[in-house]
Amino acid sequence: MLVAKRRLRLGLPPLSWREQLLRSGLLEIEVDGEIAIAAAQIGDFHGDPADRFIVATASRAGATLITADQRILEWKGSLRRQDAAE
């Protein structure tokens, strides 16, 4: 959606971009029932469901979330995160 709105430029069509990342070793994590429940139970966070899924997935995986989303970066919850702009 961000590519279609011209808010994100990938340099490749999204499908090709994803395939290239997967070949480079990116691991996709399936959003399952546990992650969906965890997303719904995040306290003190805004209501965007996509952001909730992203935060819950990173938390469950013990991963560092790299993002430029200021709402996620400024959130006080316990999540390892890094500003993508740095």
HTML snippet that shows the backbone in 3Dmol.js (N, CA, C, O; Angstrom):
<script src="https://3Dmol.org/build/3Dmol-min.js"></script>
<div id="view" style="width:600px;height:400px;position:relative"></div>
<script>
const pdb = `
ATOM      1  N   MET A   1       0.818  -1.188   0.000  1.00  0.00           N
ATOM      2  CA  MET A   1       0.000   0.000   0.000  1.00  0.00           C
ATOM      3  C   MET A   1       0.868   1.260   0.000  1.00  0.00           C
ATOM      4  O   MET A   1       0.551   2.244  -0.668  1.00  0.00           O
ATOM      5  N   LEU A   2       1.965   1.216   0.758  1.00  0.00           N
ATOM      6  CA  LEU A   2       2.846   2.382   0.797  1.00  0.00           C
ATOM      7  C   LEU A   2       3.500   2.620  -0.558  1.00  0.00           C
ATOM      8  O   LEU A   2       3.716   3.767  -0.950  1.00  0.00           O
ATOM      9  N   VAL A   3       3.816   1.549  -1.272  1.00  0.00           N
ATOM     10  CA  VAL A   3       4.383   1.689  -2.614  1.00  0.00           C
ATOM     11  C   VAL A   3       3.337   2.297  -3.539  1.00  0.00           C
ATOM     12  O   VAL A   3       3.645   3.203  -4.313  1.00  0.00           O
ATOM     13  N   ALA A   4       2.111   1.808  -3.466  1.00  0.00           N
ATOM     14  CA  ALA A   4       1.038   2.330  -4.317  1.00  0.00           C
ATOM     15  C   ALA A   4       0.767   3.804  -4.019  1.00  0.00           C
ATOM     16  O   ALA A   4       0.437   4.570  -4.925  1.00  0.00           O
ATOM     17  N   LYS A   5       0.906   4.201  -2.759  1.00  0.00           N
ATOM     18  CA  LYS A   5       0.691   5.598  -2.369  1.00  0.00           C
ATOM     19  C   LYS A   5       1.937   6.461  -2.591  1.00  0.00           C
ATOM     20  O   LYS A   5       1.934   7.661  -2.318  1.00  0.00           O
ATOM     21  N   ARG A   6       2.995   5.828  -3.090  1.00  0.00           N
ATOM     22  CA  ARG A   6       4.279   6.500  -3.354  1.00  0.00           C
ATOM     23  C   ARG A   6       4.920   7.061  -2.080  1.00  0.00           C
ATOM     24  O   ARG A   6       5.634   8.063  -2.122  1.00  0.00           O
ATOM     25  N   ARG A   7       4.656   6.401  -0.948  1.00  0.00           N
ATOM     26  CA  ARG A   7       5.298   6.786   0.309  1.00  0.00           C
ATOM     27  C   ARG A   7       6.517   5.918   0.588  1.00  0.00           C
ATOM     28  O   ARG A   7       7.281   6.196   1.512  1.00  0.00           O
ATOM     29  N   LEU A   8       6.703   4.859  -0.213  1.00  0.00           N
ATOM     30  CA  LEU A   8       7.838   3.957  -0.077  1.00  0.00           C
ATOM     31  C   LEU A   8       8.302   3.568  -1.467  1.00  0.00           C
ATOM     32  O   LEU A   8       7.493   3.218  -2.327  1.00  0.00           O
ATOM     33  N   ARG A   9       9.613   3.631  -1.685  1.00  0.00           N
ATOM     34  CA  ARG A   9      10.197   3.230  -2.969  1.00  0.00           C
ATOM     35  C   ARG A   9      11.089   2.029  -2.721  1.00  0.00           C
ATOM     36  O   ARG A   9      11.989   2.079  -1.883  1.00  0.00           O
ATOM     37  N   LEU A  10      10.843   0.954  -3.446  1.00  0.00           N
ATOM     38  CA  LEU A  10      11.598  -0.281  -3.252  1.00  0.00           C
ATOM     39  C   LEU A  10      12.663  -0.502  -4.321  1.00  0.00           C
ATOM     40  O   LEU A  10      13.634  -1.216  -4.072  1.00  0.00           O
ATOM     41  N   GLY A  11      12.510   0.077  -5.475  1.00  0.00           N
ATOM     42  CA  GLY A  11      13.456  -0.152  -6.559  1.00  0.00           C
ATOM     43  C   GLY A  11      13.103  -1.370  -7.393  1.00  0.00           C
ATOM     44  O   GLY A  11      13.646  -1.553  -8.483  1.00  0.00           O
ATOM     45  N   LEU A  12      12.206  -2.199  -6.897  1.00  0.00           N
ATOM     46  CA  LEU A  12      11.717  -3.384  -7.600  1.00  0.00           C
ATOM     47  C   LEU A  12      10.222  -3.504  -7.321  1.00  0.00           C
ATOM     48  O   LEU A  12       9.729  -2.927  -6.351  1.00  0.00           O
ATOM     49  N   PRO A  13       9.497  -4.243  -8.156  1.00  0.00           N
ATOM     50  CA  PRO A  13       8.101  -4.526  -7.807  1.00  0.00           C
ATOM     51  C   PRO A  13       8.062  -5.278  -6.464  1.00  0.00           C
ATOM     52  O   PRO A  13       8.978  -6.048  -6.175  1.00  0.00           O
ATOM     53  N   PRO A  14       7.033  -5.073  -5.645  1.00  0.00           N
ATOM     54  CA  PRO A  14       7.000  -5.688  -4.311  1.00  0.00           C
ATOM     55  C   PRO A  14       7.247  -7.202  -4.294  1.00  0.00           C
ATOM     56  O   PRO A  14       7.959  -7.690  -3.417  1.00  0.00           O
ATOM     57  N   LEU A  15       6.682  -7.944  -5.232  1.00  0.00           N
ATOM     58  CA  LEU A  15       6.884  -9.393  -5.242  1.00  0.00           C
ATOM     59  C   LEU A  15       8.352  -9.740  -5.479  1.00  0.00           C
ATOM     60  O   LEU A  15       8.895 -10.624  -4.817  1.00  0.00           O
ATOM     61  N   SER A  16       8.988  -9.058  -6.409  1.00  0.00           N
ATOM     62  CA  SER A  16      10.410  -9.294  -6.684  1.00  0.00           C
ATOM     63  C   SER A  16      11.264  -8.892  -5.492  1.00  0.00           C
ATOM     64  O   SER A  16      12.227  -9.580  -5.152  1.00  0.00           O
ATOM     65  N   TRP A  17      10.915  -7.785  -4.860  1.00  0.00           N
ATOM     66  CA  TRP A  17      11.634  -7.306  -3.673  1.00  0.00           C
ATOM     67  C   TRP A  17      11.573  -8.361  -2.562  1.00  0.00           C
ATOM     68  O   TRP A  17      12.591  -8.684  -1.950  1.00  0.00           O
ATOM     69  N   ARG A  18      10.375  -8.894  -2.306  1.00  0.00           N
ATOM     70  CA  ARG A  18      10.209  -9.940  -1.281  1.00  0.00           C
ATOM     71  C   ARG A  18      11.019 -11.184  -1.626  1.00  0.00           C
ATOM     72  O   ARG A  18      11.717 -11.724  -0.769  1.00  0.00           O
ATOM     73  N   GLU A  19      10.933 -11.636  -2.858  1.00  0.00           N
ATOM     74  CA  GLU A  19      11.667 -12.834  -3.273  1.00  0.00           C
ATOM     75  C   GLU A  19      13.165 -12.649  -3.097  1.00  0.00           C
ATOM     76  O   GLU A  19      13.858 -13.577  -2.682  1.00  0.00           O
ATOM     77  N   GLN A  20      13.671 -11.465  -3.408  1.00  0.00           N
ATOM     78  CA  GLN A  20      15.096 -11.181  -3.245  1.00  0.00           C
ATOM     79  C   GLN A  20      15.480 -11.232  -1.760  1.00  0.00           C
ATOM     80  O   GLN A  20      16.526 -11.778  -1.407  1.00  0.00           O
ATOM     81  N   LEU A  21      14.648 -10.671  -0.908  1.00  0.00           N
ATOM     82  CA  LEU A  21      14.924 -10.718   0.534  1.00  0.00           C
ATOM     83  C   LEU A  21      14.909 -12.153   1.059  1.00  0.00           C
ATOM     84  O   LEU A  21      15.758 -12.524   1.870  1.00  0.00           O
ATOM     85  N   LEU A  22      13.960 -12.952   0.608  1.00  0.00           N
ATOM     86  CA  LEU A  22      13.903 -14.348   1.049  1.00  0.00           C
ATOM     87  C   LEU A  22      15.150 -15.109   0.610  1.00  0.00           C
ATOM     88  O   LEU A  22      15.688 -15.908   1.377  1.00  0.00           O
ATOM     89  N   ARG A  23      15.612 -14.873  -0.609  1.00  0.00           N
ATOM     90  CA  ARG A  23      16.832 -15.528  -1.092  1.00  0.00           C
ATOM     91  C   ARG A  23      18.054 -15.080  -0.288  1.00  0.00           C
ATOM     92  O   ARG A  23      19.035 -15.816  -0.172  1.00  0.00           O
ATOM     93  N   SER A  24      17.984 -13.867   0.266  1.00  0.00           N
ATOM     94  CA  SER A  24      19.103 -13.331   1.063  1.00  0.00           C
ATOM     95  C   SER A  24      19.079 -13.811   2.510  1.00  0.00           C
ATOM     96  O   SER A  24      19.980 -13.494   3.286  1.00  0.00           O
ATOM     97  N   GLY A  25      18.049 -14.576   2.874  1.00  0.00           N
ATOM     98  CA  GLY A  25      18.009 -15.128   4.220  1.00  0.00           C
ATOM     99  C   GLY A  25      16.923 -14.568   5.134  1.00  0.00           C
ATOM    100  O   GLY A  25      16.833 -14.982   6.290  1.00  0.00           O
ATOM    101  N   LEU A  26      16.102 -13.647   4.656  1.00  0.00           N
ATOM    102  CA  LEU A  26      15.006 -13.138   5.471  1.00  0.00           C
ATOM    103  C   LEU A  26      14.068 -14.272   5.854  1.00  0.00           C
ATOM    104  O   LEU A  26      13.694 -15.089   5.013  1.00  0.00           O
ATOM    105  N   LEU A  27      13.697 -14.317   7.104  1.00  0.00           N
ATOM    106  CA  LEU A  27      12.732 -15.309   7.572  1.00  0.00           C
ATOM    107  C   LEU A  27      11.404 -14.633   7.818  1.00  0.00           C
ATOM    108  O   LEU A  27      11.335 -13.639   8.542  1.00  0.00           O
ATOM    109  N   GLU A  28      10.354 -15.155   7.228  1.00  0.00           N
ATOM    110  CA  GLU A  28       9.015 -14.637   7.490  1.00  0.00           C
ATOM    111  C   GLU A  28       8.430 -15.393   8.676  1.00  0.00           C
ATOM    112  O   GLU A  28       8.608 -16.604   8.804  1.00  0.00           O
ATOM    113  N   ILE A  29       7.736 -14.669   9.535  1.00  0.00           N
ATOM    114  CA  ILE A  29       7.101 -15.275  10.700  1.00  0.00           C
ATOM    115  C   ILE A  29       5.593 -15.211  10.495  1.00  0.00           C
ATOM    116  O   ILE A  29       5.026 -14.136  10.303  1.00  0.00           O
ATOM    117  N   GLU A  30       4.963 -16.357  10.537  1.00  0.00           N
ATOM    118  CA  GLU A  30       3.520 -16.430  10.349  1.00  0.00           C
ATOM    119  C   GLU A  30       2.794 -15.801  11.530  1.00  0.00           C
ATOM    120  O   GLU A  30       3.164 -16.015  12.685  1.00  0.00           O
ATOM    121  N   VAL A  31       1.759 -15.023  11.232  1.00  0.00           N
ATOM    122  CA  VAL A  31       0.910 -14.480  12.284  1.00  0.00           C
ATOM    123  C   VAL A  31      -0.105 -15.569  12.634  1.00  0.00           C
ATOM    124  O   VAL A  31      -1.020 -15.859  11.863  1.00  0.00           O
ATOM    125  N   ASP A  32       0.078 -16.164  13.819  1.00  0.00           N
ATOM    126  CA  ASP A  32      -0.810 -17.237  14.247  1.00  0.00           C
ATOM    127  C   ASP A  32      -1.742 -16.727  15.345  1.00  0.00           C
ATOM    128  O   ASP A  32      -1.745 -15.538  15.664  1.00  0.00           O
ATOM    129  N   GLY A  33      -2.515 -17.616  15.909  1.00  0.00           N
ATOM    130  CA  GLY A  33      -3.469 -17.242  16.947  1.00  0.00           C
ATOM    131  C   GLY A  33      -2.814 -16.625  18.168  1.00  0.00           C
ATOM    132  O   GLY A  33      -3.346 -15.671  18.735  1.00  0.00           O
ATOM    133  N   GLU A  34      -1.667 -17.151  18.584  1.00  0.00           N
ATOM    134  CA  GLU A  34      -0.976 -16.598  19.758  1.00  0.00           C
ATOM    135  C   GLU A  34      -0.537 -15.164  19.516  1.00  0.00           C
ATOM    136  O   GLU A  34      -0.663 -14.313  20.397  1.00  0.00           O
ATOM    137  N   ILE A  35      -0.025 -14.898  18.329  1.00  0.00           N
ATOM    138  CA  ILE A  35       0.396 -13.533  18.009  1.00  0.00           C
ATOM    139  C   ILE A  35      -0.818 -12.614  17.917  1.00  0.00           C
ATOM    140  O   ILE A  35      -0.762 -11.469  18.366  1.00  0.00           O
ATOM    141  N   ALA A  36      -1.904 -13.100  17.345  1.00  0.00           N
ATOM    142  CA  ALA A  36      -3.121 -12.286  17.247  1.00  0.00           C
ATOM    143  C   ALA A  36      -3.643 -11.916  18.634  1.00  0.00           C
ATOM    144  O   ALA A  36      -4.037 -10.773  18.865  1.00  0.00           O
ATOM    145  N   ILE A  37      -3.647 -12.873  19.551  1.00  0.00           N
ATOM    146  CA  ILE A  37      -4.093 -12.593  20.920  1.00  0.00           C
ATOM    147  C   ILE A  37      -3.142 -11.621  21.597  1.00  0.00           C
ATOM    148  O   ILE A  37      -3.584 -10.686  22.265  1.00  0.00           O
ATOM    149  N   ALA A  38      -1.843 -11.829  21.434  1.00  0.00           N
ATOM    150  CA  ALA A  38      -0.854 -10.922  22.024  1.00  0.00           C
ATOM    151  C   ALA A  38      -1.038  -9.503  21.478  1.00  0.00           C
ATOM    152  O   ALA A  38      -0.912  -8.532  22.224  1.00  0.00           O
ATOM    153  N   ALA A  39      -1.334  -9.380  20.189  1.00  0.00           N
ATOM    154  CA  ALA A  39      -1.550  -8.061  19.581  1.00  0.00           C
ATOM    155  C   ALA A  39      -2.748  -7.361  20.209  1.00  0.00           C
ATOM    156  O   ALA A  39      -2.717  -6.158  20.466  1.00  0.00           O
ATOM    157  N   ALA A  40      -3.795  -8.128  20.449  1.00  0.00           N
ATOM    158  CA  ALA A  40      -5.006  -7.554  21.052  1.00  0.00           C
ATOM    159  C   ALA A  40      -4.778  -7.148  22.506  1.00  0.00           C
ATOM    160  O   ALA A  40      -5.466  -6.266  23.019  1.00  0.00           O
ATOM    161  N   GLN A  41      -3.827  -7.780  23.163  1.00  0.00           N
ATOM    162  CA  GLN A  41      -3.597  -7.532  24.591  1.00  0.00           C
ATOM    163  C   GLN A  41      -2.504  -6.508  24.874  1.00  0.00           C
ATOM    164  O   GLN A  41      -2.201  -6.240  26.036  1.00  0.00           O
ATOM    165  N   ILE A  42      -1.911  -5.934  23.841  1.00  0.00           N
ATOM    166  CA  ILE A  42      -0.883  -4.915  24.066  1.00  0.00           C
ATOM    167  C   ILE A  42      -1.543  -3.725  24.744  1.00  0.00           C
ATOM    168  O   ILE A  42      -2.518  -3.168  24.239  1.00  0.00           O
ATOM    169  N   GLY A  43      -1.002  -3.346  25.886  1.00  0.00           N
ATOM    170  CA  GLY A  43      -1.543  -2.199  26.605  1.00  0.00           C
ATOM    171  C   GLY A  43      -0.851  -0.919  26.196  1.00  0.00           C
ATOM    172  O   GLY A  43       0.282  -0.940  25.716  1.00  0.00           O
ATOM    173  N   ASP A  44      -1.533   0.194  26.387  1.00  0.00           N
ATOM    174  CA  ASP A  44      -0.945   1.517  26.179  1.00  0.00           C
ATOM    175  C   ASP A  44      -0.302   1.655  24.801  1.00  0.00           C
ATOM    176  O   ASP A  44       0.843   2.093  24.683  1.00  0.00           O
ATOM    177  N   PHE A  45      -1.042   1.279  23.767  1.00  0.00           N
ATOM    178  CA  PHE A  45      -0.554   1.351  22.394  1.00  0.00           C
ATOM    179  C   PHE A  45      -1.719   1.773  21.515  1.00  0.00           C
ATOM    180  O   PHE A  45      -2.873   1.501  21.846  1.00  0.00           O
ATOM    181  N   HIS A  46      -1.438   2.426  20.414  1.00  0.00           N
ATOM    182  CA  HIS A  46      -2.515   2.899  19.539  1.00  0.00           C
ATOM    183  C   HIS A  46      -3.261   1.730  18.896  1.00  0.00           C
ATOM    184  O   HIS A  46      -2.842   0.579  19.017  1.00  0.00           O
ATOM    185  N   GLY A  47      -4.355   2.026  18.218  1.00  0.00           N
ATOM    186  CA  GLY A  47      -5.252   0.985  17.739  1.00  0.00           C
ATOM    187  C   GLY A  47      -4.996   0.406  16.369  1.00  0.00           C
ATOM    188  O   GLY A  47      -5.760  -0.457  15.936  1.00  0.00           O
ATOM    189  N   ASP A  48      -3.969   0.827  15.662  1.00  0.00           N
ATOM    190  CA  ASP A  48      -3.723   0.309  14.314  1.00  0.00           C
ATOM    191  C   ASP A  48      -3.424  -1.182  14.386  1.00  0.00           C
ATOM    192  O   ASP A  48      -2.395  -1.577  14.934  1.00  0.00           O
ATOM    193  N   PRO A  49      -4.319  -2.026  13.833  1.00  0.00           N
ATOM    194  CA  PRO A  49      -4.115  -3.482  13.933  1.00  0.00           C
ATOM    195  C   PRO A  49      -2.811  -3.956  13.300  1.00  0.00           C
ATOM    196  O   PRO A  49      -2.164  -4.859  13.830  1.00  0.00           O
ATOM    197  N   ALA A  50      -2.414  -3.362  12.173  1.00  0.00           N
ATOM    198  CA  ALA A  50      -1.176  -3.798  11.516  1.00  0.00           C
ATOM    199  C   ALA A  50       0.025  -3.546  12.421  1.00  0.00           C
ATOM    200  O   ALA A  50       0.888  -4.412  12.562  1.00  0.00           O
ATOM    201  N   ASP A  51       0.085  -2.367  13.036  1.00  0.00           N
ATOM    202  CA  ASP A  51       1.195  -2.072  13.953  1.00  0.00           C
ATOM    203  C   ASP A  51       1.171  -3.012  15.150  1.00  0.00           C
ATOM    204  O   ASP A  51       2.225  -3.439  15.621  1.00  0.00           O
ATOM    205  N   ARG A  52      -0.005  -3.336  15.642  1.00  0.00           N
ATOM    206  CA  ARG A  52      -0.114  -4.267  16.771  1.00  0.00           C
ATOM    207  C   ARG A  52       0.431  -5.646  16.389  1.00  0.00           C
ATOM    208  O   ARG A  52       1.145  -6.271  17.173  1.00  0.00           O
ATOM    209  N   PHE A  53       0.096  -6.118  15.185  1.00  0.00           N
ATOM    210  CA  PHE A  53       0.615  -7.412  14.722  1.00  0.00           C
ATOM    211  C   PHE A  53       2.135  -7.367  14.589  1.00  0.00           C
ATOM    212  O   PHE A  53       2.822  -8.314  14.974  1.00  0.00           O
ATOM    213  N   ILE A  54       2.657  -6.277  14.050  1.00  0.00           N
ATOM    214  CA  ILE A  54       4.107  -6.133  13.872  1.00  0.00           C
ATOM    215  C   ILE A  54       4.820  -6.166  15.222  1.00  0.00           C
ATOM    216  O   ILE A  54       5.807  -6.882  15.387  1.00  0.00           O
ATOM    217  N   VAL A  55       4.323  -5.395  16.183  1.00  0.00           N
ATOM    218  CA  VAL A  55       4.940  -5.332  17.514  1.00  0.00           C
ATOM    219  C   VAL A  55       4.827  -6.683  18.218  1.00  0.00           C
ATOM    220  O   VAL A  55       5.799  -7.157  18.806  1.00  0.00           O
ATOM    221  N   ALA A  56       3.658  -7.299  18.164  1.00  0.00           N
ATOM    222  CA  ALA A  56       3.472  -8.600  18.825  1.00  0.00           C
ATOM    223  C   ALA A  56       4.360  -9.672  18.205  1.00  0.00           C
ATOM    224  O   ALA A  56       4.908 -10.512  18.918  1.00  0.00           O
ATOM    225  N   THR A  57       4.504  -9.649  16.895  1.00  0.00           N
ATOM    226  CA  THR A  57       5.342 -10.640  16.215  1.00  0.00           C
ATOM    227  C   THR A  57       6.805 -10.477  16.611  1.00  0.00           C
ATOM    228  O   THR A  57       7.478 -11.459  16.922  1.00  0.00           O
ATOM    229  N   ALA A  58       7.295  -9.251  16.601  1.00  0.00           N
ATOM    230  CA  ALA A  58       8.685  -8.999  16.991  1.00  0.00           C
ATOM    231  C   ALA A  58       8.910  -9.398  18.449  1.00  0.00           C
ATOM    232  O   ALA A  58       9.931 -10.000  18.781  1.00  0.00           O
ATOM    233  N   SER A  59       7.963  -9.063  19.310  1.00  0.00           N
ATOM    234  CA  SER A  59       8.092  -9.413  20.734  1.00  0.00           C
ATOM    235  C   SER A  59       8.139 -10.916  20.933  1.00  0.00           C
ATOM    236  O   SER A  59       9.006 -11.421  21.647  1.00  0.00           O
ATOM    237  N   ARG A  60       7.212 -11.638  20.307  1.00  0.00           N
ATOM    238  CA  ARG A  60       7.160 -13.097  20.457  1.00  0.00           C
ATOM    239  C   ARG A  60       8.414 -13.767  19.923  1.00  0.00           C
ATOM    240  O   ARG A  60       8.852 -14.786  20.457  1.00  0.00           O
ATOM    241  N   ALA A  61       8.997 -13.200  18.870  1.00  0.00           N
ATOM    242  CA  ALA A  61      10.195 -13.788  18.262  1.00  0.00           C
ATOM    243  C   ALA A  61      11.465 -13.375  18.993  1.00  0.00           C
ATOM    244  O   ALA A  61      12.536 -13.920  18.729  1.00  0.00           O
ATOM    245  N   GLY A  62      11.355 -12.409  19.917  1.00  0.00           N
ATOM    246  CA  GLY A  62      12.543 -11.901  20.594  1.00  0.00           C
ATOM    247  C   GLY A  62      13.448 -11.142  19.639  1.00  0.00           C
ATOM    248  O   GLY A  62      14.664 -11.086  19.824  1.00  0.00           O
ATOM    249  N   ALA A  63      12.840 -10.561  18.620  1.00  0.00           N
ATOM    250  CA  ALA A  63      13.594  -9.882  17.568  1.00  0.00           C
ATOM    251  C   ALA A  63      13.680  -8.383  17.838  1.00  0.00           C
ATOM    252  O   ALA A  63      12.883  -7.828  18.594  1.00  0.00           O
ATOM    253  N   THR A  64      14.643  -7.752  17.220  1.00  0.00           N
ATOM    254  CA  THR A  64      14.735  -6.302  17.227  1.00  0.00           C
ATOM    255  C   THR A  64      13.954  -5.801  16.027  1.00  0.00           C
ATOM    256  O   THR A  64      14.212  -6.210  14.895  1.00  0.00           O
ATOM    257  N   LEU A  65      13.009  -4.924  16.270  1.00  0.00           N
ATOM    258  CA  LEU A  65      12.193  -4.363  15.202  1.00  0.00           C
ATOM    259  C   LEU A  65      12.872  -3.107  14.667  1.00  0.00           C
ATOM    260  O   LEU A  65      13.126  -2.161  15.413  1.00  0.00           O
ATOM    261  N   ILE A  66      13.159  -3.108  13.393  1.00  0.00           N
ATOM    262  CA  ILE A  66      13.743  -1.940  12.744  1.00  0.00           C
ATOM    263  C   ILE A  66      12.600  -1.229  12.032  1.00  0.00           C
ATOM    264  O   ILE A  66      11.967  -1.782  11.133  1.00  0.00           O
ATOM    265  N   THR A  67      12.348   0.010  12.451  1.00  0.00           N
ATOM    266  CA  THR A  67      11.201   0.745  11.924  1.00  0.00           C
ATOM    267  C   THR A  67      11.478   2.238  11.897  1.00  0.00           C
ATOM    268  O   THR A  67      12.318   2.747  12.640  1.00  0.00           O
ATOM    269  N   ALA A  68      10.763   2.922  11.035  1.00  0.00           N
ATOM    270  CA  ALA A  68      10.801   4.383  11.008  1.00  0.00           C
ATOM    271  C   ALA A  68       9.511   4.950  11.582  1.00  0.00           C
ATOM    272  O   ALA A  68       9.323   6.166  11.607  1.00  0.00           O
ATOM    273  N   ASP A  69       8.624   4.079  12.042  1.00  0.00           N
ATOM    274  CA  ASP A  69       7.331   4.499  12.585  1.00  0.00           C
ATOM    275  C   ASP A  69       7.523   5.131  13.966  1.00  0.00           C
ATOM    276  O   ASP A  69       7.882   4.450  14.927  1.00  0.00           O
ATOM    277  N   GLN A  70       7.282   6.423  14.047  1.00  0.00           N
ATOM    278  CA  GLN A  70       7.524   7.140  15.300  1.00  0.00           C
ATOM    279  C   GLN A  70       6.634   6.658  16.434  1.00  0.00           C
ATOM    280  O   GLN A  70       7.056   6.664  17.590  1.00  0.00           O
ATOM    281  N   ARG A  71       5.412   6.240  16.127  1.00  0.00           N
ATOM    282  CA  ARG A  71       4.535   5.753  17.200  1.00  0.00           C
ATOM    283  C   ARG A  71       5.105   4.492  17.834  1.00  0.00           C
ATOM    284  O   ARG A  71       4.997   4.304  19.045  1.00  0.00           O
ATOM    285  N   ILE A  72       5.707   3.633  17.031  1.00  0.00           N
ATOM    286  CA  ILE A  72       6.323   2.424  17.576  1.00  0.00           C
ATOM    287  C   ILE A  72       7.618   2.775  18.301  1.00  0.00           C
ATOM    288  O   ILE A  72       7.884   2.251  19.383  1.00  0.00           O
ATOM    289  N   LEU A  73       8.416   3.650  17.717  1.00  0.00           N
ATOM    290  CA  LEU A  73       9.686   4.031  18.337  1.00  0.00           C
ATOM    291  C   LEU A  73       9.488   4.716  19.689  1.00  0.00           C
ATOM    292  O   LEU A  73      10.307   4.543  20.592  1.00  0.00           O
ATOM    293  N   GLU A  74       8.419   5.486  19.839  1.00  0.00           N
ATOM    294  CA  GLU A  74       8.176   6.230  21.068  1.00  0.00           C
ATOM    295  C   GLU A  74       7.350   5.459  22.096  1.00  0.00           C
ATOM    296  O   GLU A  74       7.202   5.905  23.234  1.00  0.00           O
ATOM    297  N   TRP A  75       6.818   4.320  21.707  1.00  0.00           N
ATOM    298  CA  TRP A  75       6.007   3.512  22.619  1.00  0.00           C
ATOM    299  C   TRP A  75       6.858   3.072  23.811  1.00  0.00           C
ATOM    300  O   TRP A  75       8.025   2.722  23.642  1.00  0.00           O
ATOM    301  N   LYS A  76       6.285   3.090  24.998  1.00  0.00           N
ATOM    302  CA  LYS A  76       7.021   2.792  26.230  1.00  0.00           C
ATOM    303  C   LYS A  76       7.128   1.304  26.541  1.00  0.00           C
ATOM    304  O   LYS A  76       7.789   0.929  27.510  1.00  0.00           O
ATOM    305  N   GLY A  77       6.495   0.451  25.744  1.00  0.00           N
ATOM    306  CA  GLY A  77       6.492  -0.984  26.007  1.00  0.00           C
ATOM    307  C   GLY A  77       7.862  -1.630  25.837  1.00  0.00           C
ATOM    308  O   GLY A  77       8.787  -1.039  25.279  1.00  0.00           O
ATOM    309  N   SER A  78       7.962  -2.851  26.331  1.00  0.00           N
ATOM    310  CA  SER A  78       9.235  -3.573  26.277  1.00  0.00           C
ATOM    311  C   SER A  78       9.376  -4.283  24.928  1.00  0.00           C
ATOM    312  O   SER A  78       8.875  -5.390  24.731  1.00  0.00           O
ATOM    313  N   LEU A  79      10.048  -3.635  24.039  1.00  0.00           N
ATOM    314  CA  LEU A  79      10.314  -4.156  22.703  1.00  0.00           C
ATOM    315  C   LEU A  79      11.668  -3.628  22.271  1.00  0.00           C
ATOM    316  O   LEU A  79      11.930  -2.428  22.345  1.00  0.00           O
ATOM    317  N   ARG A  80      12.530  -4.533  21.819  1.00  0.00           N
ATOM    318  CA  ARG A  80      13.803  -4.072  21.268  1.00  0.00           C
ATOM    319  C   ARG A  80      13.496  -3.483  19.889  1.00  0.00           C
ATOM    320  O   ARG A  80      12.887  -4.137  19.042  1.00  0.00           O
ATOM    321  N   ARG A  81      13.927  -2.243  19.683  1.00  0.00           N
ATOM    322  CA  ARG A  81      13.673  -1.596  18.403  1.00  0.00           C
ATOM    323  C   ARG A  81      14.812  -0.678  18.036  1.00  0.00           C
ATOM    324  O   ARG A  81      15.569  -0.203  18.882  1.00  0.00           O
ATOM    325  N   GLN A  82      14.904  -0.451  16.764  1.00  0.00           N
ATOM    326  CA  GLN A  82      15.960   0.434  16.236  1.00  0.00           C
ATOM    327  C   GLN A  82      15.320   1.325  15.185  1.00  0.00           C
ATOM    328  O   GLN A  82      14.504   0.879  14.379  1.00  0.00           O
ATOM    329  N   ASP A  83      15.704   2.585  15.210  1.00  0.00           N
ATOM    330  CA  ASP A  83      15.196   3.536  14.220  1.00  0.00           C
ATOM    331  C   ASP A  83      15.822   3.225  12.863  1.00  0.00           C
ATOM    332  O   ASP A  83      17.046   3.216  12.734  1.00  0.00           O
ATOM    333  N   ALA A  84      15.008   2.976  11.874  1.00  0.00           N
ATOM    334  CA  ALA A  84      15.490   2.632  10.533  1.00  0.00           C
ATOM    335  C   ALA A  84      16.249   3.780   9.892  1.00  0.00           C
ATOM    336  O   ALA A  84      17.017   3.562   8.955  1.00  0.00           O
ATOM    337  N   ALA A  85      16.048   4.994  10.378  1.00  0.00           N
ATOM    338  CA  ALA A  85      16.721   6.157   9.811  1.00  0.00           C
ATOM    339  C   ALA A  85      18.167   6.262  10.271  1.00  0.00           C
ATOM    340  O   ALA A  85      18.935   7.042   9.708  1.00  0.00           O
ATOM    341  N   GLU A  86      18.548   5.499  11.275  1.00  0.00           N
ATOM    342  CA  GLU A  86      19.919   5.590  11.793  1.00  0.00           C
ATOM    343  C   GLU A  86      20.846   4.621  11.119  1.00  0.00           C
ATOM    344  O   GLU A  86      22.033   4.575  11.442  1.00  0.00           O
TER     345      GLU A  86
END
`;
const viewer = $3Dmol.createViewer("view");
viewer.addModel(pdb, "pdb");
viewer.setStyle({}, {cartoon: {color: "spectrum"}});
viewer.zoomTo();
viewer.render();
</script>
